[in-house]
């Protein structure tokens, strides 16, 4: 019985990156022996055990055979005679197919260390084509290591394209698609995840609503980058700069889906694209089983982001309407996420990347003054039901109107000062 550290822990150790989790492979053992040693079984499809002290995962070395379509179409064999090399060859990329023994020696039968040095994401064997999840994983690793210069090998990209053409990607389980997408959104360059899926033709199959944005023009004066798909990826990268919250990043990614449905004769304008985005967001979220909080923020952002961009022009009544529609009074944390999405959208344009976004601060001020209404004083009027809500909103309107006037006077004063200079 021999135990090896494998996969991502070895890879990141060689890259001198933090190792967040460790996986182990056990060669020459059996389920019975593992349990006798105090390991707890947890695997359903194949024997995986938790270490009695560290609780880290230890998997018996295994081989696999394709038996059907998709991620689950495999049978496994975990006999004691399965070698480390046989276990490693079933892995996705060469940089993930290395092991380290108990003495710290690196076992690298498929030249993963060479590919680390050359910054190449290369599949280990033709068996890569048997599991469509690997397309998502390669795209996710590309998003993670893009800043280090990593790119997929040409032959790996071609293999991914052939998998898409053969329909293998159509058998991806929705939950796995979402899991890999969510993890990719947490990487430093999630826009690379989307771009690589597009390069191998998988984006059209997995996220057709996003794929349809590429090639759709926008008004050059507002969007010097022109292409809506490019704007979407630029906005996503701006979201990365603003927050590590993957919910915000997802909402930013899908905020403009309705622009893909604008009739060509109306290009490059996209009137009412906000409303047209809503059924597309719902459709996408349902297909990939996105969690409720992701869907809700995405819908709010799609519907109201243009109002946020026009915040300084809005009437107080419209501002109050947006605050109610986004449930800002009860869920201020989510409203803050919404504002971040809008700021990422505004900055996701060529030449606008570092421009200030005072609209978000204005909406924050609006929420603050609207919440400052003395609710107890309104209650003291003996009102209830709709009448209470109307009285409360009347008080809020007064404060929002005062803020609007104050803001307008400040702008006039600033403009006068500038003109005198």
NORNOR-V799710 format. One record per residue. NEAR is the number of other ideal C-beta (glycine too) atoms within 12 Angstrom. Layout:
NEAR, NEAR
//
This chain:
20, 26, 31, 37, 34, 40, 35, 33, 27, 35, 40, 26, 24, 26, 27, 10, 19, 12, 19, 16, 17, 27, 32, 37, 43, 36, 32, 21, 30, 23, 25, 15, 21, 31, 19, 14, 21, 16, 32, 21, 25, 20, 20, 9, 20, 26, 32, 27, 34, 23, 22, 15, 11, 17, 16, 26, 29, 38, 38, 40, 38, 34, 25, 26, 14, 23, 14, 14, 20, 26, 28, 22, 21, 22, 16, 26, 21, 33, 20, 21, 17, 29, 22, 35, 24, 27, 39, 37, 29, 38, 39, 39, 41, 36, 45, 39, 39, 41, 42, 32, 20, 15, 12, 13, 15, 25, 28, 29, 22, 31, 22, 36, 25, 20, 31, 33, 17, 18, 21, 29, 42, 34, 39, 37, 26, 18, 24, 37, 29, 31, 37, 39, 36, 39, 52, 41, 40, 45, 48, 39, 42, 41, 38, 33, 33, 28, 17, 26, 16, 33, 26, 40, 26, 16, 20, 37, 30, 21, 33, 42, 28, 23, 35, 32, 19, 20, 17, 33, 35, 23, 26, 36, 24, 22, 19, 27, 37, 29, 24, 36, 43, 28, 25, 39, 40, 26, 33, 26, 32, 40, 37, 34, 47, 44, 32, 38, 42, 34, 27, 35, 27, 41, 36, 24, 30, 38, 41, 24, 40, 44, 29, 28, 40, 29, 18, 34, 26, 32, 21, 17, 14, 23, 31, 20, 28, 23, 26, 39, 35, 28, 41, 45, 37, 36, 45, 43, 34, 35, 41, 35, 24, 29, 26, 17, 26, 31, 34, 41, 46, 46, 47, 49, 50, 47, 49, 49, 42, 34, 43, 33, 28, 28, 17, 14, 8, 18, 23, 26, 20, 30, 18, 18, 31, 33, 21, 26, 40, 29, 19, 33, 38, 25, 25, 37, 35, 19, 25, 34, 20, 33, 20, 15, 22, 35, 27, 27, 43, 44, 37, 41, 46, 42, 36, 39, 42, 30, 31, 42, 31, 20, 36, 25, 18, 27, 19, 30, 20, 25, 38, 36, 22, 36, 40, 25, 22, 37, 21, 31, 26, 13, 20, 21, 20, 29, 35, 27, 36, 45, 44, 38, 46, 46, 39, 44, 44, 36, 32, 43, 34, 23, 16, 24, 22, 14, 15, 13, 30, 22, 32, 30, 21, 34, 40, 28, 27, 44, 36, 22, 28, 36, 23, 19, 28, 16, 20, 11, 16, 22, 17, 11, 17, 11, 19, 13, 10, 10, 15, 21, 20, 17, 24, 29, 27, 23, 28, 34, 27, 23, 28, 36, 24, 21, 31, 29, 16, 19, 28, 19, 14, 18, 18, 14, 14, 15, 13, 12, 11, 10, 9, 8, 7
//
